[in-house]
Structures are given as structure tokens and as C-alpha cells.
Amino acid sequence: MEMKKKGITTFNGNVHIIKGKDELNASKVVVLTNKDRTPYQYTAQGDVSFYISMPDNNASYRGDAGRVVYYPLKKEYQFYTNVHLYQVGTNRKIFGEEVILNAQDGNARAIGKEKVPVIMIFNIPDSQKDNN
């Protein structure tokens, strides 16, 4: 752990953070805190993998990305570079270069690179099978 400036803490190496059911693994994590030492931004980079539990939305996510930024006050996760986001217990998957996930409402949106599409996979039941 390294403190360069007041309010900035950097963790280097094989970083593993657990908070409740949430888990974050990365090569480097930078935590920004306000004057009361309350974290307002976490940035993870390098071989980032994660597990996120959202009890308010009855959902959990796991995945990996090149970089993840978490804003705890907004409960928003921003995933960048080769993002793979999987909703646990479903066939829902999002692959892209930028994915933003809001933990308050459970909404996710994705942006692809130029000439590289966003891939979203959802399991949609066949209505004819349901009627038989």
C-alpha cells in the first residue's frame, strides 16, 4: 500500500478486496477519499475480475475487464476494455469496450469500439412452447 497524496491510496501487486459479498481482484487499485476519509472512487486496473451482488435488484454479476471504476456514492460501476459481464443464474451476458452498471436500478448500458459491436445475449422464452 502506498499513499502518495492526501486522499489517494494505491495498492499494487496481487490486490484482492472483499466487501460483503462483493469481490474485486486486480494488479492495481487506487482509492480516492474525501476529507472525512470516505471513499468516493475505486479504480482497478490490470487483470481485473469481479463479483458484484445487488440484493436490491435480486441480481449478481461476475466478469472481467481491463479497468473498472466504482463510484460508491452513485452505486455505479464503469467497466472498460474487453469487458465480459455475466449475470449470475441467467444467460444474460454483455461484451463490449465500455459497460456501465447502476446498482441502484440494475440497468446496464454498453458501448462498443468503432467497427467492433457490443454483444448482448439474453434468454428469451419461446411463447409457443409456453402455450402448449
A tleap script that builds the chain and sets N, CA, C and O, in Angstrom:
source leaprc.protein.ff14SB
mol = sequence {
  NMET GLU MET LYS LYS LYS GLY ILE THR THR
  PHE ASN GLY ASN VAL HIE ILE ILE LYS GLY
  LYS ASP GLU LEU ASN ALA SER LYS VAL VAL
  VAL LEU THR ASN LYS ASP ARG THR PRO TYR
  GLN TYR THR ALA GLN GLY ASP VAL SER PHE
  TYR ILE SER MET PRO ASP ASN ASN ALA SER
  TYR ARG GLY ASP ALA GLY ARG VAL VAL TYR
  TYR PRO LEU LYS LYS GLU TYR GLN PHE TYR
  THR ASN VAL HIE LEU TYR GLN VAL GLY THR
  ASN ARG LYS ILE PHE GLY GLU GLU VAL ILE
  LEU ASN ALA GLN ASP GLY ASN ALA ARG ALA
  ILE GLY LYS GLU LYS VAL PRO VAL ILE MET
  ILE PHE ASN ILE PRO ASP SER GLN LYS ASP
  ASN CASN
}
set mol.1.N position { 0.848 -1.176 0.000 }
set mol.1.CA position { 0.000 0.000 0.000 }
set mol.1.C position { 0.889 1.234 0.000 }
set mol.1.O position { 1.928 1.281 0.660 }
set mol.2.N position { 0.458 2.215 -0.748 }
set mol.2.CA position { 1.246 3.428 -0.893 }
set mol.2.C position { 0.321 4.638 -0.855 }
set mol.2.O position { -0.695 4.672 -1.549 }
set mol.3.N position { 0.675 5.624 -0.044 }
set mol.3.CA position { -0.089 6.873 -0.015 }
set mol.3.C position { 0.801 7.961 -0.600 }
set mol.3.O position { 1.789 8.365 0.014 }
set mol.4.N position { 0.439 8.437 -1.804 }
set mol.4.CA position { 1.237 9.464 -2.469 }
set mol.4.C position { 0.771 10.856 -2.053 }
set mol.4.O position { 1.577 11.702 -1.665 }
set mol.5.N position { -0.512 11.077 -2.138 }
set mol.5.CA position { -1.087 12.369 -1.780 }
set mol.5.C position { -2.207 12.119 -0.790 }
set mol.5.O position { -2.737 11.013 -0.693 }
set mol.6.N position { -2.552 13.145 -0.071 }
set mol.6.CA position { -3.649 13.040 0.866 }
set mol.6.C position { -4.923 12.674 0.106 }
set mol.6.O position { -5.275 13.339 -0.869 }
set mol.7.N position { -5.609 11.630 0.542 }
set mol.7.CA position { -6.843 11.217 -0.099 }
set mol.7.C position { -6.664 10.226 -1.230 }
set mol.7.O position { -7.651 9.823 -1.845 }
set mol.8.N position { -5.425 9.813 -1.529 }
set mol.8.CA position { -5.166 8.832 -2.582 }
set mol.8.C position { -4.370 7.679 -1.987 }
set mol.8.O position { -3.265 7.871 -1.478 }
set mol.9.N position { -4.938 6.483 -2.056 }
set mol.9.CA position { -4.249 5.287 -1.590 }
set mol.9.C position { -4.137 4.327 -2.757 }
set mol.9.O position { -5.124 4.049 -3.439 }
set mol.10.N position { -2.924 3.815 -2.988 }
set mol.10.CA position { -2.672 2.914 -4.101 }
set mol.10.C position { -2.229 1.555 -3.570 }
set mol.10.O position { -1.334 1.465 -2.730 }
set mol.11.N position { -2.863 0.514 -4.065 }
set mol.11.CA position { -2.494 -0.865 -3.748 }
set mol.11.C position { -1.922 -1.488 -5.021 }
set mol.11.O position { -2.575 -1.461 -6.064 }
set mol.12.N position { -0.723 -2.045 -4.951 }
set mol.12.CA position { -0.077 -2.663 -6.102 }
set mol.12.C position { 0.210 -4.130 -5.822 }
set mol.12.O position { 0.403 -4.532 -4.675 }
set mol.13.N position { 0.234 -4.923 -6.891 }
set mol.13.CA position { 0.541 -6.343 -6.750 }
set mol.13.C position { -0.700 -7.167 -6.993 }
set mol.13.O position { -1.505 -6.844 -7.867 }
set mol.14.N position { -0.854 -8.195 -6.252 }
set mol.14.CA position { -1.993 -9.103 -6.373 }
set mol.14.C position { -3.085 -8.622 -5.411 }
set mol.14.O position { -3.235 -9.163 -4.316 }
set mol.15.N position { -3.844 -7.601 -5.828 }
set mol.15.CA position { -4.817 -6.945 -4.948 }
set mol.15.C position { -6.119 -7.742 -4.931 }
set mol.15.O position { -6.651 -8.110 -5.978 }
set mol.16.N position { -6.617 -7.998 -3.735 }
set mol.16.CA position { -7.860 -8.745 -3.544 }
set mol.16.C position { -8.676 -7.993 -2.489 }
set mol.16.O position { -8.264 -7.893 -1.334 }
set mol.17.N position { -9.838 -7.464 -2.895 }
set mol.17.CA position { -10.687 -6.692 -1.986 }
set mol.17.C position { -12.026 -7.392 -1.865 }
set mol.17.O position { -12.627 -7.771 -2.870 }
set mol.18.N position { -12.496 -7.564 -0.633 }
set mol.18.CA position { -13.808 -8.152 -0.365 }
set mol.18.C position { -14.590 -7.168 0.491 }
set mol.18.O position { -14.090 -6.667 1.498 }
set mol.19.N position { -15.833 -6.895 0.077 }
set mol.19.CA position { -16.737 -6.059 0.860 }
set mol.19.C position { -18.092 -6.741 0.838 }
set mol.19.O position { -18.768 -6.743 -0.191 }
set mol.20.N position { -18.495 -7.315 1.955 }
set mol.20.CA position { -19.727 -8.100 1.991 }
set mol.20.C position { -19.585 -9.277 1.053 }
set mol.20.O position { -18.657 -10.074 1.195 }
set mol.21.N position { -20.500 -9.402 0.084 }
set mol.21.CA position { -20.419 -10.469 -0.905 }
set mol.21.C position { -19.630 -10.053 -2.140 }
set mol.21.O position { -19.295 -10.895 -2.973 }
set mol.22.N position { -19.330 -8.756 -2.266 }
set mol.22.CA position { -18.609 -8.250 -3.439 }
set mol.22.C position { -17.127 -8.590 -3.345 }
set mol.22.O position { -16.542 -8.636 -2.263 }
set mol.23.N position { -16.539 -8.829 -4.527 }
set mol.23.CA position { -15.137 -9.196 -4.583 }
set mol.23.C position { -14.484 -8.530 -5.792 }
set mol.23.O position { -15.082 -8.453 -6.865 }
set mol.24.N position { -13.262 -8.054 -5.611 }
set mol.24.CA position { -12.519 -7.395 -6.682 }
set mol.24.C position { -11.078 -7.876 -6.640 }
set mol.24.O position { -10.444 -7.893 -5.585 }
set mol.25.N position { -10.569 -8.268 -7.804 }
set mol.25.CA position { -9.182 -8.700 -7.943 }
set mol.25.C position { -8.546 -7.880 -9.059 }
set mol.25.O position { -9.163 -7.679 -10.105 }
set mol.26.N position { -7.317 -7.401 -8.848 }
set mol.26.CA position { -6.645 -6.602 -9.868 }
set mol.26.C position { -5.154 -6.520 -9.556 }
set mol.26.O position { -4.703 -6.897 -8.475 }
set mol.27.N position { -4.408 -6.020 -10.529 }
set mol.27.CA position { -2.978 -5.784 -10.328 }
set mol.27.C position { -2.733 -4.491 -9.564 }
set mol.27.O position { -1.742 -4.350 -8.848 }
set mol.28.N position { -3.677 -3.532 -9.733 }
set mol.28.CA position { -3.528 -2.233 -9.068 }
set mol.28.C position { -4.905 -1.667 -8.759 }
set mol.28.O position { -5.809 -1.722 -9.592 }
set mol.29.N position { -5.060 -1.120 -7.554 }
set mol.29.CA position { -6.301 -0.449 -7.162 }
set mol.29.C position { -5.937 0.887 -6.517 }
set mol.29.O position { -5.099 0.961 -5.618 }
set mol.30.N position { -6.595 1.940 -7.006 }
set mol.30.CA position { -6.411 3.286 -6.445 }
set mol.30.C position { -7.731 3.695 -5.807 }
set mol.30.O position { -8.781 3.640 -6.447 }
set mol.31.N position { -7.671 4.108 -4.537 }
set mol.31.CA position { -8.862 4.531 -3.798 }
set mol.31.C position { -8.737 6.022 -3.500 }
set mol.31.O position { -7.751 6.472 -2.916 }
set mol.32.N position { -9.755 6.783 -3.914 }
set mol.32.CA position { -9.806 8.217 -3.623 }
set mol.32.C position { -10.788 8.441 -2.483 }
set mol.32.O position { -11.902 7.918 -2.495 }
set mol.33.N position { -10.359 9.228 -1.494 }
set mol.33.CA position { -11.218 9.508 -0.341 }
set mol.33.C position { -11.378 11.012 -0.171 }
set mol.33.O position { -10.527 11.799 -0.585 }
set mol.34.N position { -12.502 11.394 0.456 }
set mol.34.CA position { -12.728 12.816 0.737 }
set mol.34.C position { -12.023 13.192 2.045 }
set mol.34.O position { -11.300 12.379 2.620 }
set mol.35.N position { -12.235 14.407 2.502 }
set mol.35.CA position { -11.547 14.874 3.710 }
set mol.35.C position { -11.926 14.084 4.956 }
set mol.35.O position { -11.178 14.069 5.933 }
set mol.36.N position { -13.097 13.421 4.927 }
set mol.36.CA position { -13.523 12.581 6.051 }
set mol.36.C position { -13.029 11.142 5.910 }
set mol.36.O position { -13.409 10.267 6.687 }
set mol.37.N position { -12.174 10.908 4.903 }
set mol.37.CA position { -11.601 9.585 4.607 }
set mol.37.C position { -12.654 8.576 4.152 }
set mol.37.O position { -12.494 7.368 4.329 }
set mol.38.N position { -13.732 9.093 3.563 }
set mol.38.CA position { -14.768 8.235 2.986 }
set mol.38.C position { -14.446 8.019 1.516 }
set mol.38.O position { -14.299 8.993 0.778 }
set mol.39.N position { -14.331 6.761 1.061 }
set mol.39.CA position { -14.018 6.512 -0.348 }
set mol.39.C position { -15.143 6.997 -1.261 }
set mol.39.O position { -16.320 6.757 -0.993 }
set mol.40.N position { -14.765 7.684 -2.344 }
set mol.40.CA position { -15.754 8.114 -3.325 }
set mol.40.C position { -15.440 7.567 -4.728 }
set mol.40.O position { -16.251 7.703 -5.644 }
set mol.41.N position { -14.263 6.949 -4.888 }
set mol.41.CA position { -13.947 6.328 -6.171 }
set mol.41.C position { -12.890 5.245 -5.974 }
set mol.41.O position { -11.885 5.455 -5.293 }
set mol.42.N position { -13.134 4.080 -6.583 }
set mol.42.CA position { -12.171 2.990 -6.631 }
set mol.42.C position { -11.853 2.757 -8.111 }
set mol.42.O position { -12.769 2.658 -8.927 }
set mol.43.N position { -10.579 2.670 -8.463 }
set mol.43.CA position { -10.189 2.350 -9.832 }
set mol.43.C position { -9.270 1.138 -9.792 }
set mol.43.O position { -8.214 1.166 -9.159 }
set mol.44.N position { -9.685 0.070 -10.478 }
set mol.44.CA position { -8.905 -1.161 -10.546 }
set mol.44.C position { -8.409 -1.338 -11.972 }
set mol.44.O position { -9.155 -1.101 -12.923 }
set mol.45.N position { -7.145 -1.755 -12.129 }
set mol.45.CA position { -6.581 -1.965 -13.460 }
set mol.45.C position { -5.706 -3.205 -13.461 }
set mol.45.O position { -5.155 -3.605 -12.436 }
set mol.46.N position { -5.594 -3.798 -14.631 }
set mol.46.CA position { -4.712 -4.940 -14.807 }
set mol.46.C position { -5.327 -6.241 -14.349 }
set mol.46.O position { -5.436 -6.488 -13.148 }
set mol.47.N position { -5.732 -7.078 -15.289 }
set mol.47.CA position { -6.325 -8.392 -14.978 }
set mol.47.C position { -7.446 -8.281 -13.944 }
set mol.47.O position { -7.459 -9.010 -12.952 }
set mol.48.N position { -8.368 -7.379 -14.179 }
set mol.48.CA position { -9.446 -7.139 -13.224 }
set mol.48.C position { -10.514 -8.221 -13.370 }
set mol.48.O position { -10.996 -8.490 -14.471 }
set mol.49.N position { -10.874 -8.833 -12.252 }
set mol.49.CA position { -12.022 -9.738 -12.204 }
set mol.49.C position { -12.857 -9.319 -11.009 }
set mol.49.O position { -12.354 -8.708 -10.067 }
set mol.50.N position { -14.151 -9.656 -11.059 }
set mol.50.CA position { -15.039 -9.146 -10.022 }
set mol.50.C position { -16.269 -10.028 -9.856 }
set mol.50.O position { -16.637 -10.804 -10.738 }
set mol.51.N position { -16.885 -9.878 -8.692 }
set mol.51.CA position { -18.199 -10.443 -8.380 }
set mol.51.C position { -18.950 -9.329 -7.669 }
set mol.51.O position { -18.455 -8.765 -6.693 }
set mol.52.N position { -20.154 -9.008 -8.162 }
set mol.52.CA position { -20.952 -7.920 -7.596 }
set mol.52.C position { -22.326 -8.464 -7.224 }
set mol.52.O position { -23.009 -9.053 -8.062 }
set mol.53.N position { -22.728 -8.272 -5.988 }
set mol.53.CA position { -24.048 -8.683 -5.525 }
set mol.53.C position { -24.923 -7.446 -5.384 }
set mol.53.O position { -24.522 -6.452 -4.778 }
set mol.54.N position { -26.134 -7.518 -5.957 }
set mol.54.CA position { -27.079 -6.402 -5.869 }
set mol.54.C position { -28.378 -6.907 -5.247 }
set mol.54.O position { -29.321 -7.221 -5.973 }
set mol.55.N position { -28.446 -6.991 -3.925 }
set mol.55.CA position { -29.646 -7.521 -3.280 }
set mol.55.C position { -30.901 -6.709 -3.571 }
set mol.55.O position { -31.997 -7.267 -3.610 }
set mol.56.N position { -30.760 -5.393 -3.777 }
set mol.56.CA position { -31.932 -4.555 -4.076 }
set mol.56.C position { -32.581 -4.949 -5.399 }
set mol.56.O position { -33.789 -4.790 -5.575 }
set mol.57.N position { -31.775 -5.463 -6.327 }
set mol.57.CA position { -32.275 -5.842 -7.646 }
set mol.57.C position { -32.357 -7.349 -7.827 }
set mol.57.O position { -32.676 -7.835 -8.912 }
set mol.58.N position { -32.069 -8.086 -6.761 }
set mol.58.CA position { -32.109 -9.542 -6.830 }
set mol.58.C position { -31.205 -10.073 -7.942 }
set mol.58.O position { -31.581 -10.998 -8.662 }
set mol.59.N position { -30.021 -9.491 -8.081 }
set mol.59.CA position { -29.113 -9.883 -9.158 }
set mol.59.C position { -27.681 -9.898 -8.650 }
set mol.59.O position { -27.325 -9.202 -7.699 }
set mol.60.N position { -26.872 -10.716 -9.317 }
set mol.60.CA position { -25.432 -10.768 -9.071 }
set mol.60.C position { -24.738 -10.823 -10.417 }
set mol.60.O position { -25.273 -11.370 -11.382 }
set mol.61.N position { -23.550 -10.257 -10.476 }
set mol.61.CA position { -22.778 -10.225 -11.708 }
set mol.61.C position { -21.354 -10.674 -11.426 }
set mol.61.O position { -20.823 -10.454 -10.337 }
set mol.62.N position { -20.745 -11.307 -12.419 }
set mol.62.CA position { -19.332 -11.631 -12.354 }
set mol.62.C position { -18.742 -11.287 -13.712 }
set mol.62.O position { -19.470 -11.160 -14.696 }
set mol.63.N position { -17.430 -11.137 -13.765 }
set mol.63.CA position { -16.832 -10.847 -15.052 }
set mol.63.C position { -15.402 -10.390 -14.937 }
set mol.63.O position { -14.754 -10.540 -13.900 }
set mol.64.N position { -14.919 -9.820 -16.041 }
set mol.64.CA position { -13.563 -9.302 -16.087 }
set mol.64.C position { -13.500 -8.137 -17.069 }
set mol.64.O position { -14.364 -7.976 -17.931 }
set mol.65.N position { -12.457 -7.333 -16.913 }
set mol.65.CA position { -12.264 -6.150 -17.753 }
set mol.65.C position { -10.826 -5.669 -17.584 }
set mol.65.O position { -10.114 -6.112 -16.683 }
set mol.66.N position { -10.418 -4.775 -18.447 }
set mol.66.CA position { -9.091 -4.186 -18.327 }
set mol.66.C position { -9.015 -3.162 -17.208 }
set mol.66.O position { -7.982 -3.000 -16.559 }
set mol.67.N position { -10.148 -2.461 -16.990 }
set mol.67.CA position { -10.202 -1.436 -15.941 }
set mol.67.C position { -11.630 -1.325 -15.439 }
set mol.67.O position { -12.578 -1.404 -16.220 }
set mol.68.N position { -11.781 -1.142 -14.135 }
set mol.68.CA position { -13.095 -0.957 -13.516 }
set mol.68.C position { -13.023 0.257 -12.600 }
set mol.68.O position { -12.091 0.401 -11.809 }
set mol.69.N position { -14.028 1.131 -12.718 }
set mol.69.CA position { -14.143 2.287 -11.829 }
set mol.69.C position { -15.477 2.155 -11.102 }
set mol.69.O position { -16.520 1.961 -11.726 }
set mol.70.N position { -15.430 2.262 -9.773 }
set mol.70.CA position { -16.637 2.172 -8.958 }
set mol.70.C position { -16.823 3.474 -8.194 }
set mol.70.O position { -15.902 3.971 -7.545 }
set mol.71.N position { -18.048 4.019 -8.286 }
set mol.71.CA position { -18.425 5.230 -7.559 }
set mol.71.C position { -19.435 4.822 -6.488 }
set mol.71.O position { -20.622 4.701 -6.789 }
set mol.72.N position { -18.996 4.607 -5.246 }
set mol.72.CA position { -19.907 4.096 -4.208 }
set mol.72.C position { -21.073 5.024 -3.878 }
set mol.72.O position { -22.148 4.537 -3.529 }
set mol.73.N position { -20.900 6.337 -3.977 }
set mol.73.CA position { -21.996 7.245 -3.650 }
set mol.73.C position { -23.124 7.155 -4.674 }
set mol.73.O position { -24.293 7.301 -4.317 }
set mol.74.N position { -22.788 6.914 -5.946 }
set mol.74.CA position { -23.785 6.743 -7.008 }
set mol.74.C position { -24.161 5.281 -7.207 }
set mol.74.O position { -25.114 4.969 -7.921 }
set mol.75.N position { -23.403 4.382 -6.569 }
set mol.75.CA position { -23.563 2.937 -6.757 }
set mol.75.C position { -23.484 2.581 -8.241 }
set mol.75.O position { -24.327 1.862 -8.778 }
set mol.76.N position { -22.439 3.112 -8.885 }
set mol.76.CA position { -22.268 2.900 -10.318 }
set mol.76.C position { -20.908 2.277 -10.599 }
set mol.76.O position { -19.881 2.713 -10.079 }
set mol.77.N position { -20.934 1.246 -11.435 }
set mol.77.CA position { -19.732 0.569 -11.889 }
set mol.77.C position { -19.511 0.918 -13.349 }
set mol.77.O position { -20.443 0.871 -14.152 }
set mol.78.N position { -18.275 1.268 -13.696 }
set mol.78.CA position { -17.918 1.533 -15.088 }
set mol.78.C position { -16.794 0.567 -15.457 }
set mol.78.O position { -15.729 0.564 -14.840 }
set mol.79.N position { -17.055 -0.252 -16.479 }
set mol.79.CA position { -16.109 -1.272 -16.917 }
set mol.79.C position { -15.555 -0.855 -18.275 }
set mol.79.O position { -16.308 -0.412 -19.142 }
set mol.80.N position { -14.232 -0.996 -18.467 }
set mol.80.CA position { -13.587 -0.572 -19.708 }
set mol.80.C position { -12.638 -1.650 -20.224 }
set mol.80.O position { -12.061 -2.407 -19.443 }
set mol.81.N position { -12.485 -1.711 -21.521 }
set mol.81.CA position { -11.511 -2.527 -22.241 }
set mol.81.C position { -11.780 -4.023 -22.115 }
set mol.81.O position { -11.535 -4.644 -21.081 }
set mol.82.N position { -12.288 -4.568 -23.201 }
set mol.82.CA position { -12.538 -6.007 -23.302 }
set mol.82.C position { -13.390 -6.509 -22.128 }
set mol.82.O position { -12.979 -7.407 -21.393 }
set mol.83.N position { -14.564 -5.926 -21.963 }
set mol.83.CA position { -15.452 -6.204 -20.833 }
set mol.83.C position { -16.274 -7.462 -21.102 }
set mol.83.O position { -16.846 -7.629 -22.180 }
set mol.84.N position { -16.321 -8.332 -20.113 }
set mol.84.CA position { -17.184 -9.518 -20.115 }
set mol.84.C position { -17.986 -9.472 -18.822 }
set mol.84.O position { -17.432 -9.642 -17.736 }
set mol.85.N position { -19.290 -9.244 -18.938 }
set mol.85.CA position { -20.168 -9.115 -17.782 }
set mol.85.C position { -21.251 -10.186 -17.872 }
set mol.85.O position { -21.980 -10.251 -18.862 }
set mol.86.N position { -21.356 -11.018 -16.851 }
set mol.86.CA position { -22.309 -12.125 -16.818 }
set mol.86.C position { -23.250 -11.950 -15.633 }
set mol.86.O position { -22.798 -11.739 -14.507 }
set mol.87.N position { -24.549 -12.037 -15.878 }
set mol.87.CA position { -25.488 -12.018 -14.763 }
set mol.87.C position { -25.602 -13.448 -14.255 }
set mol.87.O position { -25.990 -14.344 -15.004 }
set mol.88.N position { -25.272 -13.663 -13.009 }
set mol.88.CA position { -25.249 -14.985 -12.398 }
set mol.88.C position { -26.657 -15.574 -12.372 }
set mol.88.O position { -27.620 -14.890 -12.025 }
set mol.89.N position { -26.765 -16.850 -12.744 }
set mol.89.CA position { -28.044 -17.550 -12.703 }
set mol.89.C position { -28.917 -17.317 -13.918 }
set mol.89.O position { -30.048 -17.800 -13.964 }
set mol.90.N position { -28.417 -16.584 -14.907 }
set mol.90.CA position { -29.171 -16.325 -16.138 }
set mol.90.C position { -28.230 -16.538 -17.323 }
set mol.90.O position { -27.042 -16.807 -17.145 }
set mol.91.N position { -28.770 -16.416 -18.518 }
set mol.91.CA position { -27.939 -16.449 -19.727 }
set mol.91.C position { -27.612 -15.044 -20.210 }
set mol.91.O position { -27.155 -14.882 -21.341 }
set mol.92.N position { -27.830 -14.038 -19.397 }
set mol.92.CA position { -27.575 -12.655 -19.798 }
set mol.92.C position { -26.076 -12.368 -19.742 }
set mol.92.O position { -25.419 -12.568 -18.720 }
set mol.93.N position { -25.557 -11.893 -20.879 }
set mol.93.CA position { -24.131 -11.585 -20.998 }
set mol.93.C position { -23.991 -10.289 -21.779 }
set mol.93.O position { -24.749 -10.030 -22.714 }
set mol.94.N position { -23.020 -9.480 -21.389 }
set mol.94.CA position { -22.708 -8.259 -22.128 }
set mol.94.C position { -21.209 -8.238 -22.367 }
set mol.94.O position { -20.420 -8.360 -21.430 }
set mol.95.N position { -20.820 -8.084 -23.630 }
set mol.95.CA position { -19.423 -7.963 -24.008 }
set mol.95.C position { -19.268 -6.650 -24.752 }
set mol.95.O position { -20.064 -6.353 -25.642 }
set mol.96.N position { -18.269 -5.864 -24.410 }
set mol.96.CA position { -18.056 -4.593 -25.094 }
set mol.96.C position { -16.789 -3.920 -24.613 }
set mol.96.O position { -16.012 -4.503 -23.857 }
set mol.97.N position { -16.585 -2.701 -25.052 }
set mol.97.CA position { -15.411 -1.941 -24.646 }
set mol.97.C position { -15.716 -0.995 -23.487 }
set mol.97.O position { -14.802 -0.527 -22.806 }
set mol.98.N position { -16.995 -0.714 -23.265 }
set mol.98.CA position { -17.401 0.122 -22.140 }
set mol.98.C position { -18.799 -0.311 -21.714 }
set mol.98.O position { -19.730 -0.315 -22.519 }
set mol.99.N position { -18.934 -0.671 -20.455 }
set mol.99.CA position { -20.228 -1.064 -19.902 }
set mol.99.C position { -20.410 -0.316 -18.594 }
set mol.99.O position { -19.509 -0.273 -17.756 }
set mol.100.N position { -21.585 0.274 -18.429 }
set mol.100.CA position { -21.899 0.987 -17.190 }
set mol.100.C position { -23.069 0.283 -16.524 }
set mol.100.O position { -24.111 0.065 -17.143 }
set mol.101.N position { -22.889 -0.071 -15.259 }
set mol.101.CA position { -23.892 -0.813 -14.495 }
set mol.101.C position { -24.263 0.002 -13.270 }
set mol.101.O position { -23.402 0.349 -12.461 }
set mol.102.N position { -25.560 0.309 -13.132 }
set mol.102.CA position { -26.048 1.058 -11.990 }
set mol.102.C position { -26.640 0.079 -10.982 }
set mol.102.O position { -27.603 -0.625 -11.286 }
set mol.103.N position { -26.067 0.036 -9.790 }
set mol.103.CA position { -26.507 -0.905 -8.766 }
set mol.103.C position { -27.828 -0.505 -8.128 }
set mol.103.O position { -28.488 -1.339 -7.509 }
set mol.104.N position { -28.230 0.764 -8.268 }
set mol.104.CA position { -29.495 1.198 -7.673 }
set mol.104.C position { -30.684 0.684 -8.467 }
set mol.104.O position { -31.655 0.194 -7.890 }
set mol.105.N position { -30.613 0.795 -9.794 }
set mol.105.CA position { -31.751 0.353 -10.603 }
set mol.105.C position { -31.484 -0.921 -11.399 }
set mol.105.O position { -32.392 -1.455 -12.036 }
set mol.106.N position { -30.241 -1.413 -11.367 }
set mol.106.CA position { -29.911 -2.649 -12.063 }
set mol.106.C position { -29.758 -2.506 -13.565 }
set mol.106.O position { -29.592 -3.508 -14.260 }
set mol.107.N position { -29.809 -1.278 -14.087 }
set mol.107.CA position { -29.680 -1.070 -15.526 }
set mol.107.C position { -28.222 -1.087 -15.952 }
set mol.107.O position { -27.343 -0.590 -15.247 }
set mol.108.N position { -27.982 -1.680 -17.136 }
set mol.108.CA position { -26.648 -1.703 -17.723 }
set mol.108.C position { -26.740 -1.160 -19.140 }
set mol.108.O position { -27.716 -1.407 -19.848 }
set mol.109.N position { -25.718 -0.419 -19.549 }
set mol.109.CA position { -25.645 0.024 -20.936 }
set mol.109.C position { -24.215 -0.206 -21.412 }
set mol.109.O position { -23.261 -0.126 -20.638 }
set mol.110.N position { -24.091 -0.495 -22.707 }
set mol.110.CA position { -22.797 -0.867 -23.263 }
set mol.110.C position { -22.492 -0.050 -24.503 }
set mol.110.O position { -23.387 0.359 -25.242 }
set mol.111.N position { -21.191 0.179 -24.712 }
set mol.111.CA position { -20.700 0.890 -25.881 }
set mol.111.C position { -19.575 0.052 -26.477 }
set mol.111.O position { -18.690 -0.403 -25.753 }
set mol.112.N position { -19.603 -0.155 -27.791 }
set mol.112.CA position { -18.554 -0.912 -28.462 }
set mol.112.C position { -17.525 0.018 -29.069 }
set mol.112.O position { -17.727 1.231 -29.138 }
set mol.113.N position { -16.425 -0.561 -29.506 }
set mol.113.CA position { -15.410 0.200 -30.227 }
set mol.113.C position { -15.860 0.390 -31.659 }
set mol.113.O position { -16.769 -0.293 -32.131 }
set mol.114.N position { -15.224 1.315 -32.345 }
set mol.114.CA position { -15.510 1.506 -33.761 }
set mol.114.C position { -15.246 0.196 -34.490 }
set mol.114.O position { -14.180 -0.401 -34.341 }
set mol.115.N position { -16.211 -0.243 -35.272 }
set mol.115.CA position { -16.158 -1.477 -36.060 }
set mol.115.C position { -16.164 -2.747 -35.201 }
set mol.115.O position { -15.975 -3.841 -35.733 }
set mol.116.N position { -16.374 -2.627 -33.905 }
set mol.116.CA position { -16.483 -3.795 -33.035 }
set mol.116.C position { -17.825 -3.689 -32.319 }
set mol.116.O position { -18.033 -2.753 -31.546 }
set mol.117.N position { -18.735 -4.622 -32.558 }
set mol.117.CA position { -20.070 -4.500 -31.970 }
set mol.117.C position { -20.099 -4.834 -30.485 }
set mol.117.O position { -19.207 -5.496 -29.954 }
set mol.118.N position { -21.139 -4.360 -29.841 }
set mol.118.CA position { -21.462 -4.780 -28.483 }
set mol.118.C position { -22.253 -6.067 -28.620 }
set mol.118.O position { -23.129 -6.166 -29.479 }
set mol.119.N position { -21.962 -7.035 -27.800 }
set mol.119.CA position { -22.699 -8.295 -27.837 }
set mol.119.C position { -23.494 -8.407 -26.546 }
set mol.119.O position { -22.930 -8.380 -25.452 }
set mol.120.N position { -24.807 -8.534 -26.683 }
set mol.120.CA position { -25.688 -8.724 -25.531 }
set mol.120.C position { -26.474 -10.003 -25.781 }
set mol.120.O position { -27.144 -10.127 -26.806 }
set mol.121.N position { -26.401 -10.938 -24.871 }
set mol.121.CA position { -27.085 -12.216 -25.011 }
set mol.121.C position { -28.114 -12.341 -23.901 }
set mol.121.O position { -27.784 -12.252 -22.718 }
set mol.122.N position { -29.367 -12.547 -24.294 }
set mol.122.CA position { -30.457 -12.714 -23.345 }
set mol.122.C position { -31.224 -13.968 -23.710 }
set mol.122.O position { -31.356 -14.284 -24.893 }
set mol.123.N position { -31.721 -14.674 -22.746 }
set mol.123.CA position { -32.526 -15.862 -22.969 }
set mol.123.C position { -33.989 -15.435 -23.031 }
set mol.123.O position { -34.561 -15.025 -22.021 }
set mol.124.N position { -34.603 -15.531 -24.228 }
set mol.124.CA position { -35.996 -15.129 -24.407 }
set mol.124.C position { -36.825 -16.388 -24.602 }
set mol.124.O position { -36.592 -17.128 -25.558 }
set mol.125.N position { -37.790 -16.653 -23.721 }
set mol.125.CA position { -38.578 -17.874 -23.842 }
set mol.125.C position { -39.418 -17.862 -25.114 }
set mol.125.O position { -39.892 -16.811 -25.544 }
set mol.126.N position { -39.598 -19.023 -25.706 }
set mol.126.CA position { -40.427 -19.194 -26.898 }
set mol.126.C position { -41.878 -19.205 -26.456 }
set mol.126.O position { -42.288 -20.105 -25.723 }
set mol.127.N position { -42.672 -18.216 -26.888 }
set mol.127.CA position { -44.058 -18.084 -26.429 }
set mol.127.C position { -44.928 -19.246 -26.883 }
set mol.127.O position { -45.908 -19.580 -26.216 }
set mol.128.N position { -44.581 -19.873 -28.018 }
set mol.128.CA position { -45.374 -21.023 -28.473 }
set mol.128.C position { -45.190 -22.206 -27.551 }
set mol.128.O position { -46.138 -22.953 -27.311 }
set mol.129.N position { -43.983 -22.395 -27.027 }
set mol.129.CA position { -43.731 -23.506 -26.105 }
set mol.129.C position { -44.465 -23.278 -24.788 }
set mol.129.O position { -44.938 -24.225 -24.160 }
set mol.130.N position { -44.555 -22.006 -24.372 }
set mol.130.CA position { -45.227 -21.702 -23.111 }
set mol.130.C position { -46.740 -21.938 -23.175 }
set mol.130.O position { -47.373 -22.197 -22.151 }
set mol.131.N position { -47.315 -21.850 -24.373 }
set mol.131.CA position { -48.753 -22.014 -24.528 }
set mol.131.C position { -49.196 -23.468 -24.670 }
set mol.131.O position { -50.394 -23.747 -24.617 }
set mol.132.N position { -48.270 -24.388 -24.845 }
set mol.132.CA position { -48.617 -25.812 -25.021 }
set mol.132.C position { -48.617 -26.550 -23.721 }
set mol.132.O position { -48.886 -27.751 -23.692 }
savepdb mol mol.pdb
quit
